[in-house]
Amino acid sequence: MIPWRINPVSILAAAISLIGAFLPWWGFDVTGISINQVRRWTIWNPPRFNTQVPGGATVSWNFTISSVSVLVLVLVATALVVVGSLTLLRRYLLGGLVLSALAPVVYAVAINYVTMNYCLSPFCVSGPIGSESVSMVAGLSVSWGFQNGFYIFLTAVMVSIAGLIVNSRLGANLVPTGTLRTPVTTAATVLACSHCGSNLQAQSKFCPNCGQARTGPLRTE
């Protein structure tokens, strides 16, 4: 039995979460006859709206606060998972899993709050996911929702759960890598006289055949 020094599944979860952190989490698409606008935002680069538009500054502030908060949660969770992967200590992995699960929830709640209470000029959206046609412009439609970074991070949360399960096995008695068998001699061991080769009793000090003192080597049978 050779113990693993790290938890490879949890290391994979940490890597996936970092990849997701650098990809877009939310955005919208505006399409029409002469318009094709795509906007995507990551948690480290939140959207900034025109502060001259009513509510624009508040929307930008809410996006910034929520994105920074989620980014901190993601980084701390990833650090805990890495430490837990290297030490095989369950409490670090569990803490990382809790924070990882909390991060997308906080982001979804923040997006829902902003979209339900403010109008993202020049159109309004309702809820974190949806689509609608803009009545003011014929043929103009808007769709919005979570992007690949958000879903990749959710995948990292699932992998973290698997890593926690694997860690229980690794910490309990680790990973079997094969059995090494070493031959052991079980034959009886007797004393033999070094002079004539006759068998000696365990308590004999002299050979009963030739009278030599018992100095002979052990002989196995």
KEDRENPA-164840 format. One line per 3 residues: number of its first residue (from 0); their letters; for each residue x, y, z of N, C-alpha, C. Coordinates in Angstrom, 1 decimal. Layout:
<pts>
NUM	a	X/Y/Z/X/Y/Z/X/Y/Z; ...
</pts>
This chain:
<pts>
0	mip	0.9/-1.2/0.0/0.0/0.0/0.0/0.9/1.2/0.0; 0.7/2.1/-1.1/1.5/3.3/-1.2/0.6/4.5/-1.1; 0.7/5.4/-0.1/-0.3/6.5/0.0/0.0/7.6/-1.0
3	wri	-1.1/8.2/-1.5/-1.0/9.4/-2.4/-0.6/10.5/-1.5; 0.1/11.5/-2.0/0.5/12.7/-1.2/-0.5/13.8/-1.5; -1.3/13.7/-2.6/-2.2/14.8/-3.0/-3.5/14.1/-3.4
6	npv	-4.5/15.0/-3.5/-5.8/14.5/-4.0/-6.0/15.1/-5.4; -5.8/14.2/-6.4/-5.8/14.7/-7.8/-7.1/15.2/-8.2; -8.2/14.7/-7.7/-9.6/15.1/-8.1/-9.8/16.6/-7.7
9	sil	-9.4/16.9/-6.4/-9.6/18.2/-5.9/-8.7/19.2/-6.6; -7.5/18.8/-7.0/-6.6/19.6/-7.8/-7.3/20.0/-9.1; -7.9/19.0/-9.7/-8.7/19.2/-11.0/-9.8/20.2/-10.8
12	aaa	-10.5/20.1/-9.7/-11.6/21.0/-9.4/-11.1/22.5/-9.2; -9.9/22.6/-8.6/-9.3/24.0/-8.4/-9.0/24.5/-9.8; -8.4/23.7/-10.6/-8.0/24.2/-12.0/-9.2/24.6/-12.8
15	isl	-10.3/23.8/-12.7/-11.5/24.2/-13.5/-12.1/25.5/-12.9; -12.1/25.7/-11.6/-12.7/26.9/-11.0/-11.9/28.1/-11.5; -10.6/28.0/-11.6/-9.8/29.2/-12.0/-10.1/29.5/-13.5
18	iga	-10.3/28.4/-14.3/-10.6/28.6/-15.7/-11.9/29.4/-15.8; -12.9/28.9/-15.0/-14.2/29.5/-15.1/-14.2/31.0/-14.6; -13.3/31.3/-13.6/-13.2/32.6/-13.1/-12.7/33.6/-14.2
21	flp	-12.0/33.2/-15.2/-11.5/34.1/-16.2/-12.4/34.2/-17.4; -13.5/33.4/-17.5/-14.4/33.4/-18.6/-15.6/34.2/-18.2; -16.4/34.7/-19.2/-17.6/35.5/-18.9/-18.7/34.7/-18.1
24	wwg	-19.3/35.4/-17.2/-20.3/34.8/-16.3/-21.7/35.2/-16.7; -21.9/36.4/-17.3/-23.2/36.9/-17.7/-23.1/37.9/-18.8; -24.1/38.0/-19.6/-24.1/38.9/-20.7/-25.4/38.9/-21.5
27	fdv	-25.4/39.7/-22.5/-26.6/39.8/-23.4/-26.3/40.0/-24.8; -27.2/39.6/-25.7/-27.0/39.7/-27.2/-28.2/40.6/-27.7; -27.8/41.6/-28.5/-28.8/42.4/-29.1/-28.7/42.2/-30.6
30	tgi	-29.8/41.7/-31.2/-29.8/41.4/-32.7/-30.9/42.1/-33.3; -30.7/42.5/-34.6/-31.8/43.2/-35.3/-31.4/43.3/-36.8; -32.1/44.0/-37.5/-31.8/44.2/-39.0/-30.4/44.8/-39.2
33	sin	-30.1/45.8/-38.5/-28.8/46.4/-38.7/-27.9/46.4/-37.4; -28.3/45.7/-36.4/-27.6/45.7/-35.1/-27.3/44.2/-34.7; -26.1/44.1/-34.3/-25.6/42.8/-33.8/-24.6/43.1/-32.7
36	qvr	-25.1/43.2/-31.5/-24.3/43.6/-30.3/-24.2/42.5/-29.3; -23.0/42.1/-28.9/-22.7/41.1/-28.0/-21.9/41.7/-26.8; -22.4/41.5/-25.6/-21.8/42.0/-24.4/-21.6/40.9/-23.4
39	rwt	-20.4/40.7/-23.0/-20.1/39.6/-22.0/-19.2/40.2/-20.9; -19.5/39.7/-19.6/-18.7/40.2/-18.5/-18.2/39.1/-17.6; -17.0/39.2/-17.1/-16.4/38.3/-16.2/-16.6/38.9/-14.8
42	iwn	-16.3/38.1/-13.8/-16.4/38.5/-12.4/-15.3/39.5/-12.0; -14.2/39.5/-12.8/-13.1/40.4/-12.5/-13.2/41.7/-13.4; -14.2/41.7/-14.3/-14.3/42.9/-15.2/-15.8/43.1/-15.3
45	ppr	-16.5/43.7/-14.3/-17.9/43.9/-14.3/-18.4/44.9/-15.3; -19.6/45.0/-15.7/-20.1/46.0/-16.6/-20.1/47.4/-16.0; -19.9/48.4/-16.9/-20.0/49.8/-16.4/-21.0/50.5/-17.4
48	fnt	-22.0/51.1/-16.8/-23.0/51.8/-17.6/-22.8/53.3/-17.5; -23.4/53.9/-18.5/-23.3/55.4/-18.5/-23.9/56.0/-17.3; -23.1/56.7/-16.6/-23.6/57.3/-15.3/-24.6/58.5/-15.6
51	qvp	-24.6/59.0/-16.8/-25.5/60.1/-17.1/-27.0/59.5/-17.3; -27.1/58.3/-17.6/-28.4/57.7/-17.7/-29.0/57.4/-16.3; -30.2/57.7/-16.0/-30.8/57.5/-14.7/-30.7/56.1/-14.3
54	gga	-30.1/55.9/-13.1/-29.9/54.5/-12.6/-28.6/53.9/-13.0; -27.9/54.5/-14.0/-26.7/53.9/-14.5/-25.6/53.7/-13.5; -25.4/54.7/-12.7/-24.4/54.6/-11.6/-24.7/53.5/-10.6
57	tvs	-26.0/53.5/-10.2/-26.4/52.4/-9.2/-26.2/51.0/-9.8; -26.6/50.8/-11.1/-26.4/49.5/-11.7/-24.9/49.1/-11.7; -24.1/50.1/-12.1/-22.7/49.8/-12.2/-22.1/49.5/-10.8
60	wnf	-22.5/50.2/-9.8/-22.1/49.9/-8.5/-22.5/48.6/-8.0; -23.7/48.2/-8.2/-24.2/46.9/-7.8/-23.5/45.8/-8.5; -23.2/45.9/-9.8/-22.5/44.9/-10.6/-21.1/44.8/-10.0
63	tis	-20.4/45.9/-9.7/-19.1/45.9/-9.2/-18.9/45.3/-7.9; -19.8/45.6/-6.9/-19.8/45.0/-5.6/-20.0/43.5/-5.7; -21.0/43.1/-6.4/-21.3/41.7/-6.5/-20.2/40.9/-7.2
66	svs	-19.7/41.5/-8.2/-18.6/40.8/-9.0/-17.3/40.6/-8.1; -17.0/41.7/-7.4/-15.8/41.6/-6.6/-16.0/40.6/-5.4; -17.2/40.6/-4.8/-17.5/39.7/-3.8/-17.4/38.3/-4.2
69	vlv	-18.0/38.0/-5.4/-17.9/36.6/-6.0/-16.5/36.2/-6.3; -15.7/37.2/-6.8/-14.3/36.9/-7.2/-13.5/36.5/-5.9; -13.7/37.2/-4.8/-13.1/36.9/-3.5/-13.5/35.5/-3.1
72	lvl	-14.8/35.2/-3.2/-15.2/33.9/-2.8/-14.5/32.8/-3.6; -14.5/33.0/-4.9/-13.8/32.0/-5.8/-12.4/31.8/-5.5; -11.6/32.9/-5.3/-10.2/32.8/-5.0/-9.9/32.1/-3.7
75	vat	-10.7/32.5/-2.6/-10.5/31.9/-1.3/-10.9/30.4/-1.4; -12.0/30.1/-2.1/-12.4/28.7/-2.2/-11.4/27.9/-2.9; -10.8/28.4/-4.0/-9.8/27.7/-4.7/-8.6/27.5/-3.9
78	alv	-8.2/28.5/-3.1/-7.0/28.3/-2.2/-7.2/27.2/-1.2; -8.4/27.2/-0.6/-8.8/26.1/0.4/-8.7/24.8/-0.2; -9.2/24.6/-1.5/-9.3/23.3/-2.1/-7.8/22.9/-2.4
81	vvg	-7.0/23.8/-2.8/-5.6/23.4/-3.1/-4.9/23.0/-1.8; -5.1/23.7/-0.7/-4.5/23.3/0.5/-5.0/22.0/1.0; -6.3/21.8/0.8/-6.9/20.5/1.2/-6.4/19.3/0.3
84	slt	-6.1/19.6/-1.0/-5.6/18.6/-1.9/-4.2/18.2/-1.5; -3.4/19.1/-1.0/-2.0/18.8/-0.7/-1.8/18.2/0.7; -2.8/18.5/1.6/-2.7/18.0/3.0/-3.6/16.8/3.3
87	llr	-4.6/16.6/2.4/-5.6/15.6/2.5/-6.5/15.9/3.8; -6.5/17.2/4.2/-7.4/17.5/5.4/-8.8/17.9/4.9; -9.7/17.2/5.4/-11.1/17.3/5.0/-11.7/18.7/5.2
90	ryl	-11.3/19.3/6.3/-11.9/20.6/6.7/-11.6/21.7/5.6; -10.4/21.6/5.0/-10.1/22.6/4.0/-10.9/22.4/2.7; -11.0/21.1/2.3/-11.8/20.8/1.2/-13.3/21.1/1.4
93	lgg	-13.8/20.8/2.6/-15.2/21.2/2.9/-15.4/22.7/2.9; -14.5/23.4/3.4/-14.6/24.9/3.4/-14.6/25.4/2.0; -13.7/24.9/1.2/-13.6/25.3/-0.2/-14.9/25.0/-1.0
96	lvl	-15.5/23.8/-0.7/-16.7/23.4/-1.3/-17.9/24.3/-1.0; -18.0/24.7/0.3/-19.1/25.6/0.7/-18.9/26.9/0.1; -17.7/27.5/0.0/-17.6/28.8/-0.6/-17.8/28.7/-2.1
99	sal	-17.3/27.6/-2.7/-17.5/27.4/-4.2/-19.0/27.4/-4.5; -19.8/26.7/-3.7/-21.2/26.6/-3.9/-21.9/27.9/-3.6; -21.4/28.7/-2.7/-22.0/30.0/-2.4/-21.7/31.1/-3.5
102	apv	-20.6/31.0/-4.2/-20.2/32.0/-5.2/-21.3/32.2/-6.3; -21.6/31.1/-7.0/-22.6/31.3/-8.1/-24.0/31.7/-7.5; -24.3/31.3/-6.3/-25.6/31.7/-5.7/-25.6/33.2/-5.5
105	vya	-24.6/33.7/-4.9/-24.5/35.2/-4.7/-24.5/35.9/-6.0; -23.8/35.4/-7.0/-23.9/36.1/-8.3/-25.2/36.1/-8.9; -25.9/34.9/-8.9/-27.3/34.8/-9.5/-28.2/35.7/-8.8
108	vai	-28.1/35.8/-7.4/-29.0/36.7/-6.7/-28.8/38.2/-7.0; -27.5/38.5/-7.2/-27.1/39.9/-7.5/-27.7/40.3/-8.9; -27.5/39.4/-9.9/-28.0/39.6/-11.2/-29.5/39.8/-11.2
111	nyv	-30.1/38.9/-10.5/-31.6/39.0/-10.4/-32.1/40.3/-9.8; -31.4/40.7/-8.7/-31.8/42.0/-8.1/-31.6/43.2/-9.0; -30.5/43.2/-9.7/-30.2/44.3/-10.6/-31.2/44.4/-11.8
114	tmn	-31.4/43.2/-12.4/-32.3/43.2/-13.6/-33.8/43.3/-13.3; -34.1/43.0/-12.0/-35.5/43.2/-11.7/-35.9/44.6/-11.2; -34.8/45.3/-10.8/-35.1/46.7/-10.2/-34.6/47.8/-11.0
117	ycl	-33.7/47.5/-12.0/-33.2/48.6/-12.8/-33.3/48.3/-14.3; -33.4/49.3/-15.1/-33.5/49.2/-16.6/-32.1/49.3/-17.1; -31.6/48.3/-17.8/-30.3/48.4/-18.4/-30.4/49.0/-19.8
120	spf	-30.3/50.4/-19.8/-30.6/51.2/-21.0/-29.7/50.7/-22.1; -30.2/50.6/-23.4/-31.4/51.2/-23.9/-32.6/50.3/-23.8; -32.5/49.2/-23.1/-33.6/48.2/-23.0/-33.7/47.7/-21.5
123	cvs	-34.8/47.1/-21.2/-34.9/46.5/-19.8/-35.0/45.0/-19.9; -34.3/44.4/-19.0/-34.4/42.9/-18.9/-35.0/42.6/-17.6; -35.6/41.4/-17.5/-36.3/41.0/-16.3/-35.8/39.6/-15.9
126	gpi	-35.0/39.5/-14.8/-34.5/38.3/-14.3/-33.1/38.0/-15.0; -32.4/37.0/-14.4/-31.0/36.7/-14.9/-31.0/36.0/-16.3; -32.1/35.4/-16.7/-32.1/34.7/-17.9/-33.4/35.0/-18.7
129	gse	-33.3/35.3/-20.0/-34.6/35.5/-20.7/-34.3/36.1/-22.1; -35.4/36.5/-22.8/-35.3/37.1/-24.1/-36.6/37.9/-24.3; -36.5/38.9/-25.2/-37.7/39.6/-25.5/-37.4/40.5/-26.8
132	svs	-38.5/40.9/-27.4/-38.4/41.8/-28.5/-38.6/43.2/-28.1; -37.8/44.1/-28.7/-37.9/45.5/-28.3/-39.0/46.1/-29.2; -40.1/46.6/-28.6/-41.2/47.1/-29.4/-40.9/48.4/-30.1
135	mva	-39.9/49.2/-29.6/-39.6/50.5/-30.2/-38.9/50.3/-31.5; -38.2/49.2/-31.8/-37.5/49.0/-33.0/-38.0/47.7/-33.6; -38.5/47.7/-34.8/-38.9/46.5/-35.5/-37.8/45.6/-35.7
138	gls	-38.0/44.3/-35.4/-37.0/43.3/-35.7/-35.8/43.2/-34.7; -35.9/44.0/-33.6/-34.8/44.1/-32.6/-35.2/43.1/-31.5; -34.3/42.3/-31.1/-34.6/41.3/-30.0/-33.4/41.3/-29.1
141	vsw	-33.6/40.9/-27.9/-32.6/40.9/-26.8/-32.7/39.6/-26.1; -31.6/38.9/-25.9/-31.5/37.7/-25.1/-30.4/37.9/-24.1; -30.6/37.4/-22.9/-29.6/37.5/-21.9/-29.5/36.3/-21.0
144	gfq	-28.4/36.1/-20.3/-28.3/34.9/-19.4/-26.9/34.7/-19.0; -26.7/33.6/-18.3/-25.4/33.2/-17.8/-24.6/32.6/-18.9; -23.3/32.8/-18.8/-22.3/32.4/-19.9/-21.5/31.2/-19.4
147	ngf	-20.6/30.8/-20.4/-19.8/29.6/-20.1/-19.0/29.6/-18.9; -18.5/30.7/-18.4/-17.7/30.8/-17.2/-18.5/30.4/-16.0; -19.7/30.8/-16.0/-20.6/30.5/-14.8/-20.9/29.0/-14.8
150	yif	-21.1/28.4/-15.9/-21.4/26.9/-16.0/-20.2/26.1/-15.8; -19.0/26.6/-16.2/-17.8/25.9/-16.0/-17.5/25.9/-14.5; -17.8/27.0/-13.8/-17.5/27.0/-12.4/-18.5/26.1/-11.6
153	lta	-19.7/26.0/-12.1/-20.6/25.0/-11.5/-20.1/23.6/-11.7; -19.5/23.3/-12.8/-18.8/22.0/-13.0/-17.7/21.8/-12.0; -17.0/22.8/-11.7/-15.9/22.7/-10.7/-16.5/22.4/-9.3
156	vmv	-17.7/22.9/-9.0/-18.3/22.6/-7.7/-18.6/21.1/-7.7; -19.1/20.6/-8.8/-19.5/19.1/-8.8/-18.2/18.3/-8.7; -17.1/18.7/-9.3/-15.9/18.0/-9.2/-15.3/18.1/-7.8
159	sia	-15.6/19.2/-7.1/-15.1/19.3/-5.7/-15.8/18.4/-4.8; -17.1/18.1/-5.1/-17.9/17.1/-4.3/-17.2/15.7/-4.5; -16.9/15.4/-5.8/-16.2/14.1/-6.0/-14.9/14.1/-5.3
162	gli	-14.2/15.2/-5.3/-12.9/15.2/-4.6/-13.0/15.0/-3.2; -14.1/15.5/-2.6/-14.3/15.3/-1.1/-14.5/13.8/-0.8; -15.2/13.1/-1.7/-15.5/11.7/-1.6/-14.2/10.9/-1.7
165	vns	-13.4/11.3/-2.7/-12.1/10.6/-3.0/-11.2/10.8/-1.8; -11.2/12.0/-1.2/-10.4/12.3/-0.1/-10.6/11.4/1.1; -11.9/11.0/1.3/-12.2/10.1/2.4/-11.5/8.8/2.2
168	rlg	-11.4/8.3/1.0/-10.7/7.1/0.7/-9.2/7.2/0.9; -8.7/8.3/0.4/-7.2/8.6/0.4/-6.8/8.8/1.9; -7.6/9.5/2.7/-7.2/9.7/4.0/-7.4/8.4/4.9
171	anl	-8.3/7.6/4.5/-8.6/6.4/5.3/-7.5/5.3/5.2; -7.3/4.9/4.0/-6.1/4.0/3.8/-5.6/4.0/2.4; -5.8/5.1/1.8/-5.0/5.4/0.7/-5.3/4.5/-0.5
174	vpt	-4.4/4.4/-1.4/-4.7/3.8/-2.7/-3.8/2.5/-2.8; -4.5/1.3/-3.0/-3.7/0.1/-3.2/-3.0/0.1/-4.5; -1.7/-0.2/-4.5/-0.9/-0.2/-5.7/-0.3/-1.5/-6.0
177	gtl	-0.7/-2.6/-5.3/-0.1/-3.9/-5.5/0.4/-4.4/-4.2; 0.6/-5.7/-4.2/1.1/-6.4/-3.0/2.5/-7.0/-3.3; 3.4/-6.7/-2.4/4.8/-7.2/-2.5/4.9/-8.4/-1.6
180	rtp	5.2/-9.6/-2.1/5.3/-10.8/-1.3/6.8/-11.1/-1.1; 7.2/-11.3/0.1/8.6/-11.7/0.4/8.6/-13.1/1.0; 9.4/-14.0/0.4/9.4/-15.4/0.9/10.0/-15.4/2.3
183	vtt	9.4/-16.2/3.1/9.8/-16.4/4.5/10.1/-17.9/4.7; 11.3/-18.2/5.3/11.6/-19.6/5.6/10.9/-20.1/6.8; 10.2/-21.2/6.7/9.5/-21.7/7.8/10.1/-23.1/8.2
186	aat	11.2/-23.5/7.6/11.8/-24.8/8.0/12.3/-24.7/9.4; 12.4/-25.9/10.0/12.9/-26.0/11.4/14.4/-25.8/11.3; 14.9/-25.2/12.4/16.4/-24.9/12.5/17.0/-25.8/13.6
189	vla	18.1/-26.4/13.2/18.8/-27.3/14.2/20.3/-26.9/14.2; 21.0/-27.4/15.3/22.4/-27.1/15.4/23.2/-28.3/14.9; 24.3/-28.0/14.3/25.2/-29.1/13.8/26.6/-28.9/14.2
192	csh	27.3/-29.9/14.5/28.7/-29.9/14.9/29.6/-29.4/13.7; 30.4/-28.5/14.0/31.3/-27.9/12.9/32.4/-28.9/12.5; 32.6/-29.9/13.4/33.7/-30.8/13.2/33.3/-32.1/12.4
195	cgs	32.2/-32.7/12.9/31.8/-34.0/12.3/30.4/-33.9/11.6; 29.7/-32.8/11.9/28.4/-32.6/11.2/27.2/-33.3/12.0; 27.4/-33.9/13.1/26.4/-34.5/13.8/25.4/-33.5/14.4
198	nlq	24.2/-33.9/14.5/23.2/-33.0/15.1/23.4/-32.9/16.6; 23.1/-31.7/17.1/23.3/-31.4/18.5/22.0/-31.0/19.1; 21.9/-31.3/20.4/20.7/-30.9/21.1/20.9/-29.4/21.5
201	aqs	19.8/-28.7/21.7/19.8/-27.3/22.1/20.6/-27.0/23.3; 20.6/-28.0/24.3/21.3/-27.8/25.5/22.7/-28.3/25.6; 23.1/-29.0/24.5/24.4/-29.6/24.4/25.5/-28.6/24.3
204	kfc	26.6/-28.7/25.1/27.8/-27.8/25.0/28.9/-28.5/24.2; 28.8/-29.8/24.1/29.9/-30.6/23.4/29.2/-31.6/22.5; 29.8/-31.9/21.4/29.3/-32.9/20.4/29.4/-34.3/21.1
207	pnc	28.3/-35.0/21.1/28.3/-36.4/21.7/29.1/-37.4/20.8; 29.4/-37.0/19.6/30.0/-37.9/18.7/31.5/-37.8/18.7; 32.0/-36.5/18.6/33.4/-36.3/18.5/34.0/-35.5/19.7
210	gqa	33.1/-35.0/20.6/33.6/-34.3/21.8/34.0/-32.9/21.6; 33.8/-32.3/20.4/34.2/-30.9/20.2/33.2/-29.9/20.8; 33.7/-28.8/21.2/32.8/-27.7/21.8/31.8/-27.3/20.7
213	rtg	30.6/-26.9/21.1/29.5/-26.5/20.2/29.8/-25.1/19.7; 30.3/-25.0/18.4/30.6/-23.7/17.8/30.1/-23.7/16.4; 29.4/-24.7/16.0/29.0/-24.9/14.6/27.8/-24.0/14.2
216	plr	27.6/-23.8/12.9/26.6/-22.9/12.4/25.2/-23.6/12.5; 24.2/-22.8/12.3/22.8/-23.3/12.2/22.6/-24.1/10.9; 21.8/-25.1/10.9/21.5/-25.8/9.7/20.0/-26.0/9.7
219	te	19.4/-25.7/8.5/17.9/-25.7/8.3/17.5/-27.0/7.7; 16.3/-27.5/8.0/15.8/-28.7/7.4/14.4/-28.5/7.0
</pts>
